[in-house]
Amino acid sequence: MHRELESVVWLLVQEACDAAAFEALIQQAVDSFKREPGFDPLVRLHTSDIGAVGVRVLAKALLQRGFKIEPFTDVCGYLQLRSRLSDHICSSLQEYLVNGGFATEEIQEDQLARDLGL
């Protein structure tokens, strides 16, 4: 998924549901992640891309699950996490948008491509 589309997904989910539902959705996505062996590069999720609420809620969910996060959120305005975890969370959010009827055409096309393995 392209970073621009990932940003749209994060922000659209925050608009589509209330704060409690958003927190539950993020927590569920983090809890359902299963790490596979192998190298997994770090990515940064910036406040400007996923919103201040997104960074705060994700940091809280990661800490509750026992992930170690660096204190970049306060100083630099981003979270640093492994790319597969970031992709998993965004896929969960995207699925929520598509199933709830909140997705744009571009998000729907990306979800269909993902489902077909393209």
Sequence and secondary structure as in RCSB ss.txt:
>XXXX:A:sequence
MHRELESVVWLLVQEACDAAAFEALIQQAVDSFKREPGFDPLVRLHTSDIGAVGVRVLAKALLQRGFKIEPFTDV
CGYLQLRSRLSDHICSSLQEYLVNGGFATEEIQEDQLARDLGL
>XXXX:A:secstr
  HHHHHHHHHHHHHHS HHHHHHHHHHHHHT    SS   EEEEEHHHHHHHHHHHHHHHHHHHT    THHHH
TSEEEEEHHHHHHHHHHHHHHHHHHT   HHHHHHHHHHHHT 
